[in-house]
């Protein structure tokens, strides 16, 4: 029987899990006693980015989980296939896949170098597709299998594409994987969903690429995504699939009413994230 109250003993394969949102999701699962495969490219300390697969593994184990640090380039097929196989061999299977690894460049078309275009599509769209592809045979054997993409709703509005076409195409490519795989895998009982933040999240990308410390102070912490993902993974996979979730709305569905716990700095107005459809209104009091 599946225990829908805890992720104890479950195995998660998380890309980009050495820091930020990926690590937060892993830590939340580790508190239940889960196994977490940390699939990321940072093996040695980076001068501008905190965290490596090894420091993440130590944090996972300190939180109560079992960790498997894996040096993985999600652009490389052999690297991905090997990491998936090693995870299943180490922990006896895979229950949950989180496609979190992503590249970003908010440039207009004339300023976007093709190597940057290629990088975003190789990591975001192709990487998500490939990790999911290699995980499917293992997920088919799991009791309550989930695939989660950290990607936005498919809101085909010009305003999301015009300012940074290459990035939007690559990010929406992840969401197209949700749309397609949810239908493809429904009979297998594998849930495939997307999760996206309503506001900016305090990560290295926000600090280094988007708005510096000022934007960090106007952001929510990665724990809001981690809590939403955790709640999703406890749902029966045959009952929740093909959804494009916004973090606070989904948590409100689960009965969460206090969102102040997720603010970096209470009292500072929250900065909206990209890609949230205009029609998607926040839960009552969520932005207060």
C-alpha positions as CSV (number, residue, x, y, z in Angstrom):
1,X,0.0,0.0,0.0
2,X,1.2,3.5,-0.7
3,X,1.6,5.9,2.2
4,X,0.2,9.2,1.1
5,X,1.2,10.9,4.3
6,X,5.0,10.8,3.9
7,X,7.7,10.4,1.3
8,X,9.7,8.1,3.7
9,X,11.6,5.6,1.6
10,X,10.7,7.2,-1.7
11,X,13.4,8.0,-4.2
12,X,13.6,11.4,-5.9
13,X,15.8,12.2,-8.9
14,X,16.2,16.0,-9.0
15,X,18.1,17.9,-11.7
16,X,19.8,21.1,-10.7
17,X,19.6,20.1,-7.1
18,X,22.9,21.5,-5.8
19,X,21.2,24.8,-4.8
20,X,18.1,26.9,-4.9
21,X,14.7,25.4,-5.7
22,X,16.0,21.9,-6.5
23,X,17.8,21.6,-3.2
24,X,14.8,23.0,-1.3
25,X,12.6,20.3,-2.8
26,X,15.2,17.6,-1.9
27,X,15.5,18.9,1.7
28,X,11.7,18.9,2.2
29,X,11.6,15.2,1.0
30,X,14.6,14.4,3.2
31,X,12.7,15.5,6.3
32,X,10.4,12.6,5.6
33,X,13.3,10.2,5.2
34,X,13.4,10.1,1.4
35,X,16.2,9.1,-0.9
36,X,17.4,12.0,-3.0
37,X,19.6,11.7,-6.1
38,X,21.3,15.1,-6.6
39,X,21.8,15.4,-10.4
40,X,23.8,18.6,-11.1
41,X,26.9,19.9,-12.9
42,X,28.6,21.6,-9.9
43,X,31.2,19.3,-8.5
44,X,33.6,21.9,-7.2
45,X,32.8,25.3,-5.6
46,X,31.9,28.0,-8.0
47,X,33.1,31.6,-7.3
48,X,29.7,33.1,-7.7
49,X,27.3,30.3,-6.8
50,X,26.8,28.5,-3.5
51,X,26.6,24.8,-3.3
52,X,27.9,21.7,-5.0
53,X,26.5,18.2,-5.4
54,X,28.5,17.2,-2.3
55,X,27.4,20.1,0.0
56,X,23.8,19.4,-1.1
57,X,24.3,15.7,-0.3
58,X,25.5,16.6,3.2
59,X,22.5,18.8,3.7
60,X,20.1,16.1,2.5
61,X,21.6,13.6,5.0
62,X,21.6,16.1,7.8
63,X,17.9,16.7,7.2
64,X,17.2,12.9,7.6
65,X,17.4,11.6,4.0
66,X,19.8,9.4,2.0
67,X,21.7,11.2,-0.7
68,X,23.4,10.3,-3.9
69,X,25.5,13.1,-5.4
70,X,25.7,12.7,-9.2
71,X,27.7,14.8,-11.6
72,X,25.3,15.1,-14.5
73,X,25.1,17.2,-17.6
74,X,21.5,17.1,-18.7
75,X,22.6,17.8,-22.3
76,X,24.6,14.6,-22.5
77,X,22.6,11.4,-23.1
78,X,25.1,9.0,-21.7
79,X,25.4,11.2,-18.5
80,X,21.7,11.2,-18.0
81,X,21.1,7.5,-18.8
82,X,24.0,6.5,-16.4
83,X,22.7,8.7,-13.6
84,X,19.1,7.4,-13.9
85,X,20.4,3.8,-13.9
86,X,22.7,4.4,-10.9
87,X,19.9,6.0,-8.9
88,X,17.6,3.0,-9.5
89,X,20.4,0.6,-8.7
90,X,21.4,2.4,-5.5
91,X,17.9,2.9,-4.1
92,X,16.0,0.0,-5.7
93,X,13.9,2.2,-8.0
94,X,12.7,5.7,-8.8
95,X,9.4,7.2,-7.6
96,X,9.7,10.9,-8.4
97,X,11.5,12.9,-11.1
98,X,11.9,16.7,-10.7
99,X,13.0,18.5,-13.9
100,X,14.4,21.7,-12.3
101,X,17.6,22.3,-14.3
102,X,17.2,25.3,-16.4
103,X,19.2,28.0,-18.3
104,X,18.1,31.6,-18.7
105,X,19.0,34.6,-20.8
106,X,16.5,37.4,-21.0
107,X,17.8,38.9,-24.3
108,X,16.0,40.0,-27.4
109,X,16.5,38.2,-30.7
110,X,19.3,40.4,-32.1
111,X,21.3,40.1,-28.9
112,X,20.9,36.4,-28.4
113,X,23.9,34.4,-29.5
114,X,23.0,31.1,-31.1
115,X,25.2,29.2,-28.7
116,X,23.1,30.7,-25.9
117,X,19.9,29.8,-27.7
118,X,21.2,26.2,-28.1
119,X,22.2,26.0,-24.5
120,X,18.7,27.0,-23.2
121,X,17.0,24.5,-25.5
122,X,19.4,21.7,-24.7
123,X,19.0,22.1,-21.0
124,X,15.4,23.3,-20.6
125,X,13.5,21.4,-23.3
126,X,15.7,18.6,-24.5
127,X,17.1,17.9,-21.0
128,X,13.6,17.7,-19.5
129,X,12.5,15.4,-22.3
130,X,15.5,13.2,-22.0
131,X,15.5,12.8,-18.2
132,X,11.8,12.0,-18.3
133,X,12.3,9.5,-21.2
134,X,15.0,7.5,-19.3
135,X,13.1,7.6,-16.0
136,X,9.8,6.2,-17.4
137,X,10.7,2.5,-17.2
138,X,11.6,2.9,-13.5
139,X,8.5,5.1,-12.8
140,X,6.3,2.4,-14.3
141,X,7.3,0.1,-11.5
142,X,6.7,2.7,-8.7
143,X,3.6,2.7,-6.5
144,X,2.9,6.4,-6.8
145,X,5.0,7.9,-9.6
146,X,5.3,11.6,-10.3
147,X,7.2,13.7,-12.8
148,X,7.3,17.4,-12.0
149,X,8.6,20.2,-14.3
150,X,9.5,23.6,-12.8
151,X,7.9,25.3,-15.8
152,X,5.1,27.8,-16.5
153,X,1.5,27.5,-17.6
154,X,1.1,27.5,-21.4
155,X,-0.3,31.0,-21.7
156,X,0.2,31.9,-25.3
157,X,0.4,35.7,-24.8
158,X,2.6,37.9,-27.0
159,X,3.9,39.7,-23.9
160,X,5.7,36.6,-22.7
161,X,7.5,36.0,-26.0
162,X,8.4,39.4,-27.4
163,X,10.9,40.5,-24.7
164,X,12.9,37.3,-24.6
165,X,11.8,34.9,-27.3
166,X,14.6,32.3,-27.1
167,X,14.1,31.9,-23.3
168,X,10.4,31.7,-23.5
169,X,10.4,29.1,-26.2
170,X,12.9,26.9,-24.2
171,X,10.9,27.3,-21.0
172,X,7.6,26.6,-22.7
173,X,9.2,23.6,-24.2
174,X,9.4,22.1,-20.7
175,X,5.7,22.8,-20.3
176,X,4.9,21.1,-23.7
177,X,6.6,18.0,-22.2
178,X,4.0,18.2,-19.4
179,X,1.1,18.5,-21.8
180,X,2.3,15.6,-24.0
181,X,3.6,13.2,-21.3
182,X,0.6,13.6,-19.1
183,X,-1.5,12.2,-21.9
184,X,1.0,9.6,-23.0
185,X,1.6,8.2,-19.5
186,X,-1.9,8.5,-18.0
187,X,-2.7,4.8,-18.5
188,X,0.5,3.9,-16.8
189,X,-0.5,5.9,-13.8
190,X,2.4,8.3,-13.9
191,X,1.5,11.8,-12.9
192,X,3.1,14.6,-14.9
193,X,2.6,18.2,-13.7
194,X,4.1,21.7,-13.8
195,X,4.7,24.0,-10.9
196,X,5.5,27.7,-11.2
197,X,5.9,30.5,-8.7
198,X,3.6,33.5,-8.6
199,X,6.4,35.7,-7.4
200,X,10.1,35.8,-7.9
201,X,12.0,33.3,-5.7
202,X,15.2,34.1,-3.8
203,X,17.7,32.1,-5.9
204,X,21.1,32.7,-7.4
205,X,19.5,33.4,-10.8
206,X,17.4,36.2,-9.3
207,X,20.3,37.7,-7.5
208,X,22.9,37.4,-10.3
209,X,20.8,37.8,-13.5
210,X,17.5,39.6,-12.7
211,X,17.6,42.2,-10.0
212,X,20.3,41.8,-7.4
213,X,19.7,42.1,-3.7
214,X,16.7,44.4,-4.1
215,X,14.8,41.8,-6.0
216,X,15.8,39.1,-3.5
217,X,14.2,41.2,-0.7
218,X,11.0,41.3,-2.8
219,X,10.9,37.6,-3.3
220,X,9.6,34.5,-1.6
221,X,11.9,31.7,-0.4
222,X,12.4,28.4,-2.3
223,X,10.5,26.7,0.5
224,X,7.1,27.7,-1.0
225,X,8.0,25.7,-4.1
226,X,9.3,22.8,-1.9
227,X,6.1,22.7,0.2
228,X,3.9,22.8,-2.9
229,X,5.9,20.0,-4.6
230,X,5.8,17.9,-1.4
231,X,2.0,18.3,-1.2
232,X,1.7,17.3,-4.9
233,X,3.9,14.1,-4.5
234,X,1.6,12.9,-1.7
235,X,-1.4,13.0,-4.1
236,X,-2.4,9.7,-5.8
237,X,-0.7,9.9,-9.2
238,X,-3.8,8.6,-11.0
239,X,-5.8,11.5,-9.6
240,X,-3.7,14.6,-10.4
241,X,-1.9,14.9,-13.7
242,X,-1.6,17.3,-16.6
243,X,-2.0,20.3,-14.3
244,X,-0.1,23.6,-14.5
245,X,0.1,24.7,-10.9
246,X,0.9,28.1,-9.4
247,X,2.6,27.6,-6.0
248,X,0.4,29.7,-3.7
249,X,-2.9,28.7,-5.4
250,X,-2.0,25.0,-5.0
251,X,-1.0,25.4,-1.4
252,X,-4.3,27.3,-0.7
253,X,-6.1,24.2,-2.1
254,X,-4.3,22.2,0.5
255,X,-5.5,24.5,3.3
256,X,-2.5,26.8,3.6
257,X,-3.6,30.3,4.7
258,X,-0.4,31.9,6.0
259,X,2.0,32.8,3.2
260,X,4.0,35.3,5.2
261,X,6.3,32.5,6.3
262,X,7.6,32.4,2.7
263,X,8.6,36.0,2.4
264,X,12.3,36.9,2.5
265,X,11.5,40.3,4.0
266,X,8.0,40.9,5.4
267,X,6.5,44.2,4.5
268,X,8.2,44.6,1.1
269,X,5.8,44.2,-1.8
270,X,6.4,41.0,-3.7
271,X,7.7,41.1,-7.2
272,X,5.6,39.1,-9.8
273,X,7.3,36.4,-11.8
274,X,7.0,35.9,-15.6
275,X,4.4,33.8,-17.2
276,X,1.6,33.9,-14.7
277,X,-1.6,34.3,-16.7
278,X,-3.6,37.4,-16.0
279,X,-6.6,35.4,-15.3
280,X,-4.8,33.5,-12.5
281,X,-5.6,35.5,-9.4
282,X,-3.8,34.9,-6.1
283,X,-5.6,33.3,-3.1
284,X,-7.2,35.8,-0.7
285,X,-4.5,37.5,1.4
286,X,-1.6,35.6,-0.2
287,X,0.2,38.8,-1.3
288,X,-0.7,40.9,1.8
